[in-house]
Amino acid sequence: MNKLINKLKENVGESSIFGIEADGFDQEQFEGLVKSNSLFGEKYLIICSRILQDVVIKDFIEKNLENIFKSQNIFIFWEDELEDSLAELFKGIGAKVKNFSKLTGVKLRKWIADQGEGLEVKISSDVQEKIVKKCGGDLWCASNEIERYSLSGVFEEESAGLQYNPFAICDAVANKNKKQAWLLLQKAIMGGIAGEEIFWKVVWQIKTLLLIKKLQVVGADVYKESGLKPFVIGKATRVTQNFTEEKLVDYSTELVDIYHQAHLGGSDIPIALEKFLLGM
């Protein structure tokens, strides 16, 4: 998706790119983008992320597919899954439908090797196999293993004992998996990890997502403007569609309040963090 957007930017310009999500969907605004025509021939690029999961929006889109296809603007619908019947409707009007399956075999191992090169570390075939065995086709899991390996040079085997992984709770937050985040918090605390240490990991993840989201909204070049490492940017951009900018601002404000209340004696960080994670 990011490669496609960067390619299209050359044709439409960054100011002509719009992102639409289910939380902020407005039928009148959408119809305006469908009907808009420029005297100078410029096109808008409208990226609709996971909006067809909403039954009301899905019904609206189905009824307006013909007009959307005839629009002079470019509409991209990005979904985790697409019902066969809806896929056929898209194909029926002449739209392109493409499925992306999980990487496997040689392609997966090449991806792991390429990610390692991006972090200036060579990942041997033996370590590649260990990553594949542990993560399968889950690239998010594999990304974390590659990052840890780049930092330590050692692949950590699965252990039966309790082991704190600071990346895991960040991943759970980024994926809005509050049950997993809560379980990881409990395990870390039982393992003797300070609540404030875990708290700052969560703060870092929310701040990173908010920065990336803000840059995406204004159509900025995230890799140039964020000041973050490409690996971090790549991971964050894959999950920012899980959040609206407003919600990330709310989360950031709530975390600041948790910190101040804890240091004023009004609350305990582990308990407040637990409530925060369960309320996401």
LINRA-V854411 format. One record per residue. N is the residue number from 0. SS is DSSP state (H for helix, E for strand, - for the rest). BURIAL is b if it has 9 or more other C-alpha atoms within 8 Angstrom, else e. D_FIRST is the distance of its C-alpha to the first C-alpha in whole Angstrom. Layout:
n: <N & N>
ss: <SS & SS>
burial: <BURIAL & BURIAL>
d_first: <D_FIRST & D_FIRST>
This chain:
n: <0 & 1 & 2 & 3 & 4 & 5 & 6 & 7 & 8 & 9 & 10 & 11 & 12 & 13 & 14 & 15 & 16 & 17 & 18 & 19 & 20 & 21 & 22 & 23 & 24 & 25 & 26 & 27 & 28 & 29 & 30 & 31 & 32 & 33 & 34 & 35 & 36 & 37 & 38 & 39 & 40 & 41 & 42 & 43 & 44 & 45 & 46 & 47 & 48 & 49 & 50 & 51 & 52 & 53 & 54 & 55 & 56 & 57 & 58 & 59 & 60 & 61 & 62 & 63 & 64 & 65 & 66 & 67 & 68 & 69 & 70 & 71 & 72 & 73 & 74 & 75 & 76 & 77 & 78 & 79 & 80 & 81 & 82 & 83 & 84 & 85 & 86 & 87 & 88 & 89 & 90 & 91 & 92 & 93 & 94 & 95 & 96 & 97 & 98 & 99 & 100 & 101 & 102 & 103 & 104 & 105 & 106 & 107 & 108 & 109 & 110 & 111 & 112 & 113 & 114 & 115 & 116 & 117 & 118 & 119 & 120 & 121 & 122 & 123 & 124 & 125 & 126 & 127 & 128 & 129 & 130 & 131 & 132 & 133 & 134 & 135 & 136 & 137 & 138 & 139 & 140 & 141 & 142 & 143 & 144 & 145 & 146 & 147 & 148 & 149 & 150 & 151 & 152 & 153 & 154 & 155 & 156 & 157 & 158 & 159 & 160 & 161 & 162 & 163 & 164 & 165 & 166 & 167 & 168 & 169 & 170 & 171 & 172 & 173 & 174 & 175 & 176 & 177 & 178 & 179 & 180 & 181 & 182 & 183 & 184 & 185 & 186 & 187 & 188 & 189 & 190 & 191 & 192 & 193 & 194 & 195 & 196 & 197 & 198 & 199 & 200 & 201 & 202 & 203 & 204 & 205 & 206 & 207 & 208 & 209 & 210 & 211 & 212 & 213 & 214 & 215 & 216 & 217 & 218 & 219 & 220 & 221 & 222 & 223 & 224 & 225 & 226 & 227 & 228 & 229 & 230 & 231 & 232 & 233 & 234 & 235 & 236 & 237 & 238 & 239 & 240 & 241 & 242 & 243 & 244 & 245 & 246 & 247 & 248 & 249 & 250 & 251 & 252 & 253 & 254 & 255 & 256 & 257 & 258 & 259 & 260 & 261 & 262 & 263 & 264 & 265 & 266 & 267 & 268 & 269 & 270 & 271 & 272 & 273 & 274 & 275 & 276 & 277 & 278 & 279>
ss: <- & H & H & H & H & H & H & H & H & H & H & H & - & H & H & H & E & E & E & E & E & H & H & H & - & - & H & H & H & H & H & H & H & H & H & - & - & - & - & - & - & - & - & - & E & E & E & E & E & - & H & H & H & - & H & H & H & H & H & H & H & H & H & - & H & H & H & H & H & H & - & - & - & E & E & E & E & E & - & - & - & - & - & H & H & H & H & H & H & H & H & H & - & - & - & - & - & - & - & - & - & - & - & - & H & H & H & H & H & H & H & H & H & H & H & H & H & H & - & - & - & - & - & - & H & H & H & H & H & H & H & H & H & H & H & - & - & - & H & H & H & H & H & H & H & H & H & H & H & H & H & H & - & - & - & - & - & - & - & - & - & - & - & - & - & H & H & H & H & H & H & H & H & H & - & - & - & H & H & H & H & H & H & H & H & H & H & H & H & H & - & - & - & - & H & H & H & H & H & H & H & H & H & H & H & H & H & H & H & H & H & H & H & H & H & H & H & - & - & - & - & H & H & H & H & - & - & - & - & H & H & H & H & H & H & H & H & - & - & H & H & H & - & - & H & H & H & H & H & H & H & H & H & H & H & H & H & H & H & H & H & H & H & - & - & - & - & - & H & H & H & H & H & H & H & H & H & H & - & ->
burial: <e & e & e & e & e & e & e & b & b & e & e & b & b & b & e & b & b & b & b & b & b & b & e & e & b & e & e & e & e & b & e & e & b & b & e & b & e & e & e & e & e & e & b & b & b & b & b & b & b & b & b & b & e & e & e & e & b & b & e & e & b & b & e & e & b & e & e & b & b & e & b & e & b & b & b & e & b & e & b & e & e & e & e & e & e & b & b & e & b & b & b & e & b & e & e & e & e & e & e & e & e & e & e & b & e & e & e & b & b & e & e & b & b & e & b & b & b & e & b & e & e & e & b & e & e & e & b & b & b & e & b & b & e & e & b & e & b & e & e & e & e & b & b & b & b & b & b & b & b & b & e & e & e & e & b & e & e & e & e & e & e & e & e & e & e & e & e & e & b & b & e & b & b & b & e & e & b & b & e & b & b & b & e & b & b & e & b & b & b & e & b & e & b & e & b & e & e & b & b & e & b & b & b & e & b & b & b & b & b & b & b & b & b & b & b & b & b & e & b & b & e & b & b & e & e & b & e & e & e & e & e & e & b & e & b & b & b & e & b & b & b & e & e & b & b & e & e & b & b & e & b & b & e & e & b & e & e & b & b & e & b & b & e & e & e & e & b & e & b & b & e & b & b & b & e & e & b & b & e & e>
d_first: <0 & 4 & 5 & 5 & 6 & 9 & 10 & 11 & 12 & 15 & 16 & 16 & 16 & 15 & 18 & 16 & 13 & 14 & 12 & 14 & 15 & 18 & 20 & 20 & 20 & 23 & 24 & 26 & 23 & 21 & 24 & 24 & 21 & 21 & 25 & 24 & 25 & 25 & 29 & 27 & 24 & 21 & 18 & 16 & 13 & 12 & 10 & 11 & 11 & 13 & 16 & 17 & 19 & 21 & 24 & 25 & 22 & 21 & 25 & 24 & 21 & 23 & 26 & 24 & 22 & 24 & 24 & 20 & 20 & 23 & 21 & 21 & 17 & 14 & 13 & 10 & 11 & 8 & 11 & 13 & 15 & 16 & 20 & 22 & 24 & 21 & 19 & 22 & 22 & 19 & 20 & 23 & 22 & 21 & 17 & 15 & 14 & 12 & 12 & 11 & 14 & 15 & 16 & 20 & 22 & 22 & 18 & 18 & 21 & 20 & 16 & 19 & 21 & 18 & 17 & 21 & 21 & 19 & 22 & 24 & 26 & 27 & 26 & 29 & 29 & 31 & 28 & 25 & 27 & 28 & 25 & 24 & 27 & 26 & 23 & 22 & 18 & 18 & 15 & 16 & 20 & 19 & 18 & 21 & 23 & 22 & 22 & 26 & 27 & 26 & 28 & 31 & 31 & 32 & 30 & 31 & 33 & 33 & 36 & 38 & 39 & 37 & 35 & 33 & 29 & 28 & 24 & 25 & 26 & 23 & 20 & 22 & 22 & 18 & 18 & 21 & 23 & 26 & 29 & 27 & 27 & 31 & 32 & 31 & 32 & 36 & 36 & 35 & 38 & 40 & 39 & 41 & 38 & 38 & 37 & 36 & 34 & 32 & 32 & 30 & 28 & 26 & 27 & 25 & 22 & 22 & 23 & 20 & 17 & 19 & 19 & 15 & 15 & 18 & 16 & 13 & 15 & 17 & 14 & 15 & 14 & 14 & 15 & 18 & 19 & 19 & 21 & 20 & 19 & 16 & 16 & 17 & 14 & 11 & 13 & 13 & 10 & 9 & 12 & 13 & 12 & 15 & 17 & 18 & 19 & 23 & 23 & 22 & 25 & 27 & 26 & 27 & 30 & 31 & 31 & 33 & 36 & 36 & 36 & 39 & 41 & 41 & 43 & 45 & 46 & 45 & 42 & 41 & 38 & 37 & 38 & 36 & 33 & 34 & 34 & 31 & 29 & 31 & 30 & 26>
